[in-house]
């Protein structure tokens, strides 16, 4: 009988752990909306490609959990734009307006 008690006590914590791991988090309520002066600019959030600015612009935006995010806008021939965004339960708007690199500053091989 003592052996059976040990098995039951061992299985119960395992079952609780599985239940915790499969619980779904609620969907995010906030995120980032983008306005784009150059729609083909690539947008990165925390060093991960989120998509082209044209895909992320509009009312839908990019839904994210609350927290701080580093947004980068990259496009060849333009300076990289960096923005730190603090997302809450509302949407924040980021204006993507890249500045061209002057032609004389670009090295040619």
Buried (B, 14 or more C-beta within 10 A) or exposed (E): EEEEEEEEEEEEEEEEEEEEEEEEEEEBBBBBBBEBEBEEBBBBBEEEEBEBBBBBBEEEBBEBBEEEBEBBBBBEEBBBBEBEBEBEEEBBEBEBEBEEEEEEEEEEE
